[in-house]
Amino acid sequence: MAPTLGARQLATLDQFSEGRLWVHIITGGSDMDQARDGDFEDDDTRYARTDEYLQVLKKVWESDQSMPIFMRSGASRSMAHAKPSARFKRQRSPTVAGPMISASTLAFRTVVAETEDAAWEKAAYILEKVKSQVARSAGGYGEKLSSNVGSVCLREAARRGKVLDKRLWTEVAEASGAGGNSTAPVGTPEQVADALLDYYDAGVSNFLVRGFYPTEDTVTYGRDVVPLVKAGIAERQAEKVAAE
């Protein structure tokens, strides 16, 4: 893969493992093995190529510019000051000057528990973990804030309040510098599903959901939240058909 992409993926693994990642760069095996993959360069040329690749990796990692660690959705500068739920309505409105933008996907994390109090206790624990991680990271998000529009939008939203819309929690975005998906609806499965349906009503048709704890959160979201969201969408679609 391209060295810039490799640098970002390795940096992500380094973040996930809290600095425990070691990388073994293998230049190639035998000439015959390399030829089977379409690489017909000799040994010296392959080592020179590897040396160049490593130089690019190091240049990316040592750059003064913030490097995006996590993939996330993009945003428009014209949306920077809109409420999160209003951004989708604004994008779809024909009264807004400029080209129409199709905004159909929303990315975030979720914090779900059996009771609202338990969900906010979980959120408080996550926030402390994030703050601890930022404090341990030399030159972390708190010191070098990403200048991309998506991060800027999230940081500006976080400054407007700890909770936006019905229950979109923003404190992790503020603490981390919004270097990735860092907002989350917080509450019971019913409350989170209700918040998601508001975004559906605003024009969102796809939800890209990550968990702060991937395995546990995937199970909880898929088992407890998704069926409620699907039922809510089906009800809305039935009402629309009946009205027509």
HELIX and SHEET records of a PDB file:
HELIX    1   1 PRO A    3  PHE A   16  1                                  14    
HELIX    2   2 ASP A   31  ARG A   36  1                                   6    
HELIX    3   3 ASP A   43  GLU A   62  1                                  20    
HELIX    4   4 ARG A   77  MET A   79  5                                   3    
HELIX    5   5 PRO A   84  ARG A   92  1                                   9    
HELIX    6   6 GLU A  116  ARG A  136  1                                  21    
HELIX    7   7 VAL A  149  ARG A  160  1                                  12    
HELIX    8   8 GLU A  171  SER A  176  1                                   6    
HELIX    9   9 PRO A  189  ASP A  201  1                                  13    
HELIX   10  10 PRO A  214  THR A  220  1                                   7    
HELIX   11  11 TYR A  221  VAL A  225  3                                   5    
HELIX   12  12 VAL A  226  ALA A  243  1                                  18    
SHEET    1   A 5 VAL A 163  LEU A 164  0                                        
SHEET    2   A 5 LEU A 168  TRP A 169 -1                                        
SHEET    3   A 5 ALA A 184  GLY A 187 -1                                        
SHEET    4   A 5 THR A 105  VAL A 112  1                                        
SHEET    5   A 5 ASN A 206  GLY A 211  1                                        
END                                                                             
